């Protein structure tokens, strides 16, 4: 399996409304439920009026389009990282999955994934 290392720094934010962000720049993931609005975005494009935020995330993207019938891909990656005591924040899109880890754990995550046979490439 090939994972692409994303060069951007990411932030995980909580928004009071959808009016807060400009969603035309960079990579971002938006989630809205009956309880909250969450935004994962490139730190450089983070809205200034978040109600809560956590900076310092780095990410990987599983290369290629994943068929919905594939089972256990995210589980395998999260298990590898959990064994190395690296916490994750996962986001899925229609095509693939993204795995974010804290900046200070990024190098350890890279080393552990490669040790377990994952191919890491730059985006």
C-alpha positions in Angstrom: 0.0 0.0 0.0 1.3 3.5 -0.8 0.7 6.5 1.4 1.5 10.0 0.2 3.0 12.4 2.8 1.1 15.7 2.6 3.4 18.7 2.9 0.8 21.0 4.5 0.3 21.6 8.2 -3.3 21.1 9.3 -5.6 22.4 12.0 -8.8 20.9 13.5 -11.4 23.5 14.2 -14.8 23.9 15.6 -17.1 26.5 14.0 -20.2 28.3 15.3 -21.6 28.6 11.8 -20.8 27.8 8.2 -20.4 31.5 7.5 -17.1 31.5 9.2 -14.8 30.0 6.6 -13.8 30.6 3.0 -13.8 27.2 1.5 -12.1 27.8 -1.8 -8.4 27.5 -0.8 -6.3 24.4 0.1 -7.4 21.0 1.3 -10.3 20.9 3.8 -12.8 18.5 5.3 -16.1 19.8 6.7 -18.4 17.9 8.9 -21.8 19.1 10.2 -24.0 17.2 12.7 -26.9 18.2 14.9 -24.3 18.9 17.6 -21.3 20.6 15.9 -19.6 21.9 12.8 -16.0 20.7 12.4 -13.4 21.8 9.9 -10.1 20.2 9.2 -8.1 22.6 7.0 -4.6 23.8 6.1 -3.4 25.9 9.0 -2.6 28.8 6.6 -6.2 29.0 5.6 -7.8 28.5 9.0 -10.7 30.9 9.8 -9.8 33.5 12.4 -13.0 33.1 14.4 -13.0 29.4 15.3 -14.7 28.6 18.6 -12.1 25.9 19.3 -9.0 24.8 17.4 -6.0 22.5 17.6 -3.0 23.2 15.3 0.0 21.0 14.6 -1.3 18.2 12.5 0.5 16.5 9.6 -1.1 14.0 7.2 -0.9 11.0 4.9 -3.3 10.2 2.0 -3.8 6.6 0.8 -2.8 6.8 -2.8 -5.4 5.9 -5.4 -9.2 5.4 -5.3 -10.4 2.9 -2.8 -13.3 0.7 -3.7 -16.1 0.6 -1.1 -15.8 -3.2 -0.9 -12.2 -3.0 0.5 -12.2 -3.9 4.1 -9.7 -3.1 6.9 -7.3 -0.6 5.2 -7.8 2.2 7.8 -7.9 -0.4 10.6 -4.5 -1.8 9.5 -2.9 1.7 9.4 -4.4 2.7 12.7 -3.2 -0.5 14.3 0.3 0.0 13.1 0.4 3.5 14.5 -1.4 2.5 17.8 1.4 -0.1 18.4 3.9 2.8 18.1 1.7 4.9 20.4 0.9 7.4 17.7 -2.6 8.8 17.9 -4.5 9.5 14.7 -7.3 11.7 13.3 -8.9 10.0 10.3 -11.0 11.6 7.6 -12.5 9.7 4.7 -13.7 11.1 1.3 -15.5 9.3 -1.5 -12.2 8.3 -3.1 -9.8 7.6 -0.3 -8.8 8.0 3.4 -6.6 10.6 5.1 -4.7 10.0 8.3 -3.5 12.9 10.4 -1.0 12.7 13.2 0.4 15.3 15.5 3.5 17.1 14.1 5.7 15.8 16.9 4.8 12.2 16.1 5.0 12.5 12.3 8.6 11.2 12.0 7.8 8.2 14.3 4.7 7.5 12.3 6.7 7.5 9.0 9.3 5.2 10.4 6.7 2.7 11.8 4.7 2.6 8.6 7.8 2.0 6.5 8.9 -0.7 9.0 5.6 -2.5 8.5 5.9 -2.5 4.7 4.0 0.7 3.7 5.5 2.7 0.9 5.7 6.4 1.7 6.0 9.0 -1.1 5.8 12.8 -1.2 2.8 14.3 -2.7 
